[in-house]
Amino acid sequence: MLIGVWLVTIIVTLGATAQGFVADETHRSFGLSGVAALTLGDTAGDPEGPRALTARELNWLRRRATELGLPHAAEVTLAQTSLRLGDQVEFGSVVAVTDDIGAVRDFRLVAGRALTHSDISNNRRVAVVSGALLRRLKVTPESLLGASARSGPEPSDIYSVVGVLVPSLTGDNGLYVPNGSEARRAQRDRPGEVEFLVNTSGAEQAAVVALLQNEFATAFPDRSLVAAGADPAAREVARLSNAFVAVLALLAAAALVVGTLAIASVMSISVRQRESEVGIRRAFGARASDIYKLFLAEASFLAFTGGVCGVYLGLLVVVTATRVARIAFDVPIQLVIPATVLWTAVVITVALGVVAGLLPARTAARLDVIAALRDE
């Protein structure tokens, strides 16, 4: 029984922890829950036209999102290049963002400050280091504050780091800079990827996206929008992980069945070895129902002890594994303990213990008192 609950604890806790971790990383990559990323699709009428959303199209999207009451922001990938921070060089991206990026992206800071409207309007040469880049640099977040980040040979390619995001495995590996007029001019000179992020939380995402796509196609003939979002990706990941956890749960259930049979066997042996004790108890006035309850209680106690020990040992394994992952592999994973599920496992274990003890308890209650005392 202990092994079965031990396996259940490890499987359920690791599954919940992994699902939470994958969901966080998915939302860091694609945006917060409910966010759709709109980019330019194929251009039917002008194959030589702009490959990214233009300033006019972005302004139209901003206006419509505002009219619909939807939080929104824009991202413009200015460059994919080598980034130098101090004496370290990493390949990454320079992404220009608006100051309301926190409404659509997981923009949690571990050090410093976020980009402000003043940074954008004044074209300040400041930057926020992404969580993925921080993880690759392997330095403390505080050490990056005030450091110079260079993305090219020009003076305009030098930024001062003012903030650092929470470490992550996914998401943009690079710098977030203000999407001011200078960044927009650079985008015209060096067209890159432009995304318009809109938060549809509280609304039907598919309907909102379809509305924007249809109206965009009307406003800009031969131009189309392609949508992607965190929620569909997160649902697919959750579906796959649930299937994997279900397979492992079947193995754990099999272990619980084996544990139930083991308790039944132990209790049967105990009845045979304690026939004289049962006879003495009956001789001193114990009723058959008292003997029945005694052996049922013992079976329940065995199951409860095995269940609690299994949960404790399982959590010990999971806690150790997550700490090793955080320290050795620098994985920003947070332990999730599904307490309700674990207590349910203990209750089910006790119930199985009662079932396992029914037949041995009945056998003990029906022992012939005279025969039991004669053996003694």
C-alpha positions as CSV (number, residue, x, y, z in Angstrom):
1,M,0.0,0.0,0.0
2,L,2.9,2.3,0.9
3,I,4.4,1.9,-2.6
4,G,1.1,2.6,-4.3
5,V,0.5,5.8,-2.4
6,W,4.1,6.8,-2.9
7,L,3.7,6.4,-6.6
8,V,0.4,8.3,-6.6
9,T,2.0,11.2,-4.7
10,I,5.0,11.4,-7.0
11,I,2.9,11.1,-10.2
12,V,0.2,13.6,-9.1
13,T,2.6,16.2,-7.6
14,L,5.1,16.0,-10.4
15,G,2.2,16.2,-12.9
16,A,0.7,19.3,-11.3
17,T,4.1,20.9,-10.9
18,A,5.0,20.2,-14.5
19,Q,1.7,21.5,-15.8
20,G,2.1,24.7,-13.9
21,F,5.6,25.1,-15.1
22,V,4.7,24.5,-18.8
23,A,1.7,26.8,-18.5
24,D,3.9,29.6,-17.2
25,E,6.5,29.1,-19.9
26,T,3.8,28.9,-22.6
27,H,2.3,32.2,-21.4
28,R,5.7,33.8,-21.3
29,S,6.2,32.7,-25.0
30,F,2.8,33.5,-26.4
31,G,1.4,36.0,-23.9
32,L,-0.9,35.9,-20.9
33,S,-4.0,33.8,-20.8
34,G,-6.6,35.2,-23.2
35,V,-4.1,37.0,-25.3
36,A,-4.1,36.7,-29.1
37,A,-1.1,37.7,-31.2
38,L,-2.0,39.2,-34.6
39,T,0.5,39.2,-37.4
40,L,0.4,39.9,-41.1
41,G,-0.7,36.9,-43.3
42,D,0.0,36.3,-47.0
43,T,-0.6,39.4,-49.2
44,A,-2.6,38.3,-52.2
45,G,-2.6,41.5,-54.2
46,D,0.9,42.8,-53.6
47,P,3.5,40.0,-53.2
48,E,6.3,42.7,-53.1
49,G,4.5,44.7,-50.4
50,P,5.5,45.1,-46.8
51,R,6.0,41.8,-45.0
52,A,4.9,43.3,-41.6
53,L,2.1,45.3,-40.3
54,T,2.6,49.0,-41.2
55,A,2.3,52.0,-38.8
56,R,-1.1,52.8,-40.4
57,E,-2.4,49.2,-39.8
58,L,-1.1,49.2,-36.3
59,N,-2.9,52.5,-35.6
60,W,-6.1,51.0,-37.0
61,L,-5.7,47.9,-34.7
62,R,-5.0,50.1,-31.7
63,R,-8.1,52.2,-32.4
64,R,-10.4,49.2,-32.8
65,A,-9.1,47.4,-29.7
66,T,-9.6,50.6,-27.7
67,E,-13.2,50.9,-29.0
68,L,-13.8,47.3,-28.0
69,G,-12.3,47.9,-24.6
70,L,-9.5,45.4,-25.0
71,P,-6.1,45.8,-23.5
72,H,-3.5,45.8,-26.2
73,A,0.2,46.4,-27.0
74,A,2.5,46.2,-30.0
75,E,5.8,44.4,-30.4
76,V,8.3,45.1,-33.2
77,T,11.4,42.9,-33.5
78,L,14.0,45.3,-34.7
79,A,16.9,42.9,-35.0
80,Q,18.2,39.4,-34.5
81,T,21.8,39.9,-33.6
82,S,24.7,39.4,-31.2
83,L,24.1,41.2,-27.9
84,R,27.0,42.3,-25.8
85,L,26.5,42.9,-22.1
86,G,29.8,43.7,-20.4
87,D,32.2,41.0,-21.5
88,Q,29.5,38.5,-22.5
89,V,28.1,38.0,-25.9
90,E,24.8,36.2,-26.7
91,F,22.7,35.9,-29.8
92,G,19.3,37.4,-29.3
93,S,16.7,39.8,-30.4
94,V,15.9,43.5,-29.8
95,V,12.2,43.9,-29.4
96,A,10.6,47.4,-29.3
97,V,7.4,47.4,-27.1
98,T,4.9,49.9,-25.9
99,D,4.5,50.8,-22.3
100,D,1.3,48.8,-21.9
101,I,3.1,45.5,-22.6
102,G,2.3,44.3,-19.1
103,A,-1.3,43.9,-20.1
104,V,-0.5,41.2,-22.6
105,R,2.9,39.7,-21.6
106,D,4.2,38.2,-18.4
107,F,6.4,41.2,-17.7
108,R,7.2,40.4,-14.0
109,L,10.5,42.1,-12.9
110,V,13.1,40.5,-10.7
111,A,15.2,43.7,-10.5
112,G,14.9,47.4,-11.7
113,R,11.9,48.9,-13.3
114,A,9.7,48.5,-16.4
115,L,9.7,50.7,-19.5
116,T,7.5,53.8,-19.1
117,H,5.6,56.1,-21.3
118,S,8.3,58.7,-20.7
119,D,11.0,56.3,-22.0
120,I,9.0,55.9,-25.2
121,S,8.1,59.6,-25.8
122,N,11.6,60.8,-25.1
123,N,13.3,58.0,-27.1
124,R,15.5,57.0,-24.1
125,R,18.2,54.4,-24.8
126,V,17.1,52.1,-22.1
127,A,16.3,48.4,-22.1
128,V,14.8,45.6,-20.0
129,V,16.6,42.2,-20.1
130,S,14.4,39.2,-20.9
131,G,14.1,36.3,-18.5
132,A,15.5,33.9,-21.1
133,L,18.6,36.1,-21.7
134,L,19.2,36.4,-18.0
135,R,19.2,32.7,-17.6
136,R,21.8,32.3,-20.4
137,L,24.0,35.0,-19.0
138,K,24.2,33.2,-15.6
139,V,24.7,36.5,-13.7
140,T,22.7,38.1,-10.9
141,P,19.9,40.4,-12.0
142,E,21.2,43.2,-9.9
143,S,24.6,43.1,-11.6
144,L,22.9,44.0,-14.9
145,L,21.2,47.2,-13.7
146,G,23.0,50.2,-15.2
147,A,25.1,48.0,-17.5
148,S,25.5,48.8,-21.2
149,A,23.9,46.5,-23.8
150,R,25.2,46.8,-27.3
151,S,23.3,45.3,-30.3
152,G,25.4,46.8,-33.1
153,P,28.3,49.2,-34.0
154,E,26.3,52.4,-34.0
155,P,25.9,54.7,-31.0
156,S,22.1,54.2,-31.4
157,D,22.7,50.5,-30.8
158,I,23.8,51.0,-27.1
159,Y,21.2,50.7,-24.3
160,S,21.4,51.2,-20.6
161,V,19.7,48.3,-18.7
162,V,17.0,49.5,-16.3
163,G,15.2,46.3,-15.6
164,V,15.4,42.5,-15.6
165,L,12.6,40.1,-16.0
166,V,12.0,36.9,-14.0
167,P,14.2,34.1,-15.3
168,S,12.5,31.8,-17.8
169,L,13.4,29.0,-20.3
170,T,11.3,30.4,-23.1
171,G,10.1,33.7,-24.5
172,D,12.2,36.4,-26.3
173,N,15.9,35.9,-25.7
174,G,17.1,39.5,-25.8
175,L,16.3,43.1,-24.9
176,Y,13.0,45.0,-24.7
177,V,13.4,48.6,-25.7
178,P,10.9,51.5,-26.0
179,N,8.9,51.6,-29.1
180,G,9.5,55.3,-29.8
181,S,9.8,57.2,-33.0
182,E,13.5,56.1,-33.4
183,A,12.5,52.5,-33.1
184,R,9.7,53.0,-35.7
185,R,12.2,54.6,-38.1
186,A,14.5,51.6,-37.6
187,Q,11.6,49.3,-38.4
188,R,11.0,51.1,-41.7
189,D,14.6,50.8,-42.6
190,R,15.0,47.2,-41.5
191,P,11.6,45.5,-41.6
192,G,11.2,42.8,-39.0
193,E,8.4,40.9,-37.3
194,V,5.5,43.0,-36.0
195,E,2.9,41.6,-33.6
196,F,-0.2,43.3,-32.3
197,L,-1.2,41.6,-29.0
198,V,-4.7,42.0,-27.8
199,N,-6.1,40.6,-24.4
200,T,-9.5,39.1,-24.9
201,S,-10.0,37.9,-21.3
202,G,-13.6,37.9,-20.4
203,A,-14.7,37.7,-24.0
204,E,-14.9,34.9,-26.6
205,Q,-11.4,34.9,-28.1
206,A,-12.4,33.3,-31.4
207,A,-15.3,35.7,-31.9
208,V,-13.1,38.8,-31.1
209,V,-10.3,37.6,-33.3
210,A,-12.6,36.8,-36.2
211,L,-14.2,40.2,-35.9
212,L,-10.8,42.0,-36.1
213,Q,-9.7,39.8,-39.0
214,N,-12.9,40.5,-41.0
215,E,-12.8,44.3,-40.3
216,F,-9.1,44.4,-41.1
217,A,-9.6,42.7,-44.4
218,T,-12.3,45.2,-45.2
219,A,-10.2,48.2,-44.2
220,F,-7.1,46.9,-46.0
221,P,-8.0,44.8,-49.1
222,D,-5.5,42.0,-50.0
223,R,-4.1,42.1,-46.5
224,S,-5.0,39.6,-43.8
225,L,-4.3,38.8,-40.2
226,V,-3.0,35.6,-38.7
227,A,-3.8,34.9,-35.1
228,A,-2.0,32.8,-32.5
229,G,-2.4,32.6,-28.7
230,A,-1.3,31.1,-25.5
231,D,-4.6,29.4,-24.6
232,P,-4.7,26.9,-27.5
233,A,-1.1,26.0,-27.0
234,A,-1.6,25.6,-23.2
235,R,-4.6,23.4,-23.8
236,E,-2.7,21.2,-26.2
237,V,0.2,20.9,-23.7
238,A,-2.3,20.1,-20.9
239,R,-4.0,17.5,-23.0
240,L,-0.7,15.7,-23.7
241,S,0.5,15.9,-20.1
242,N,-2.9,14.7,-18.8
243,A,-2.7,11.6,-21.1
244,F,0.9,10.9,-19.8
245,V,-0.2,11.3,-16.1
246,A,-3.2,9.1,-16.7
247,V,-0.9,6.2,-18.0
248,L,1.3,6.6,-14.9
249,A,-1.8,6.8,-12.7
250,L,-2.9,3.3,-14.0
251,L,0.5,1.9,-12.8
252,A,-0.1,3.5,-9.4
253,A,-3.6,2.1,-9.2
254,A,-2.2,-1.3,-10.0
255,A,0.2,-0.8,-7.1
256,L,-2.7,0.1,-4.8
257,V,-4.5,-3.2,-5.8
258,V,-1.3,-5.2,-5.0
259,G,-1.1,-3.3,-1.7
260,T,-4.7,-4.2,-0.9
261,L,-4.0,-7.9,-1.5
262,A,-0.9,-7.7,0.6
263,I,-2.9,-6.3,3.6
264,A,-5.5,-9.0,3.1
265,S,-2.7,-11.6,3.2
266,V,-1.1,-10.1,6.3
267,M,-4.4,-10.0,8.1
268,S,-5.2,-13.6,7.2
269,I,-1.9,-14.7,8.6
270,S,-2.5,-12.6,11.7
271,V,-5.8,-14.3,12.3
272,R,-4.2,-17.7,12.1
273,Q,-1.4,-16.8,14.5
274,R,-3.8,-15.2,17.0
275,E,-6.5,-17.8,17.3
276,S,-5.7,-18.4,20.9
277,E,-5.9,-14.6,21.6
278,V,-9.3,-14.5,20.0
279,G,-10.5,-17.5,22.1
280,I,-9.3,-15.8,25.3
281,R,-11.0,-12.5,24.4
282,R,-14.3,-14.4,23.7
283,A,-13.9,-16.3,27.0
284,F,-13.7,-13.0,28.9
285,G,-16.9,-11.7,27.3
286,A,-15.9,-10.2,23.9
287,R,-18.6,-10.6,21.3
288,A,-18.1,-11.7,17.7
289,S,-18.8,-8.2,16.6
290,D,-16.0,-6.9,18.9
291,I,-13.5,-9.3,17.3
292,Y,-14.7,-8.3,13.8
293,K,-14.3,-4.6,14.6
294,L,-10.8,-5.2,16.1
295,F,-9.4,-6.8,13.0
296,L,-11.1,-4.2,10.8
297,A,-9.5,-1.4,12.8
298,E,-6.1,-3.1,12.5
299,A,-6.4,-3.4,8.7
300,S,-7.5,0.3,8.5
301,F,-4.6,1.4,10.7
302,L,-2.1,-0.5,8.5
303,A,-3.6,1.1,5.4
304,F,-3.6,4.6,7.0
305,T,0.0,4.3,8.1
306,G,1.0,3.1,4.7
307,G,-0.9,5.9,3.0
308,V,0.6,8.7,5.2
309,C,4.1,7.3,4.9
310,G,3.7,7.0,1.2
311,V,2.6,10.6,0.9
312,Y,5.4,11.8,3.0
313,L,8.1,9.8,1.2
314,G,6.6,10.8,-2.2
315,L,6.7,14.5,-1.3
316,L,10.3,14.1,-0.1
317,V,11.2,12.7,-3.6
318,V,9.4,15.5,-5.4
319,V,10.8,18.3,-3.2
320,T,14.3,17.0,-3.7
321,A,13.8,16.7,-7.5
322,T,12.5,20.2,-7.9
323,R,15.3,21.6,-5.8
324,V,17.9,19.7,-7.9
325,A,16.2,21.1,-11.1
326,R,16.4,24.6,-9.8
327,I,20.0,24.5,-8.6
328,A,21.7,22.1,-11.0
329,F,19.8,23.0,-14.2
330,D,18.7,26.6,-13.3
331,V,15.1,25.7,-14.1
332,P,12.6,28.3,-12.7
333,I,10.1,25.6,-11.5
334,Q,7.7,26.1,-8.6
335,L,6.5,23.1,-6.6
336,V,2.7,22.5,-6.7
337,I,1.3,20.2,-4.0
338,P,-2.3,19.1,-4.8
339,A,-3.3,18.6,-1.1
340,T,-6.9,17.7,-1.9
341,V,-5.8,14.9,-4.2
342,L,-3.3,13.6,-1.8
343,W,-5.7,13.5,1.1
344,T,-8.2,11.8,-1.2
345,A,-5.5,9.1,-1.9
346,V,-5.1,8.5,1.8
347,V,-8.9,8.2,2.3
348,I,-9.1,5.7,-0.6
349,T,-6.2,3.8,0.9
350,V,-8.0,3.5,4.2
351,A,-11.1,2.4,2.4
352,L,-9.1,-0.3,0.5
353,G,-7.6,-1.4,3.8
354,V,-11.1,-1.9,5.2
355,V,-12.1,-3.9,2.2
356,A,-8.9,-6.0,2.5
357,G,-9.7,-6.7,6.2
358,L,-13.3,-7.7,5.7
359,L,-12.7,-11.4,5.1
360,P,-10.0,-11.9,7.7
361,A,-12.1,-10.1,10.3
362,R,-15.1,-12.2,9.5
363,T,-13.0,-15.4,9.8
364,A,-11.7,-14.2,13.2
365,A,-15.2,-13.4,14.4
366,R,-16.4,-16.9,13.5
367,L,-13.6,-18.8,15.2
368,D,-14.8,-21.7,17.4
369,V,-14.0,-20.5,21.0
370,I,-13.5,-24.0,22.4
371,A,-11.2,-25.1,19.6
372,A,-9.2,-21.9,19.9
373,L,-8.8,-22.4,23.7
374,R,-7.9,-26.1,23.3
375,D,-5.1,-25.1,21.0
376,E,-3.8,-22.8,23.6
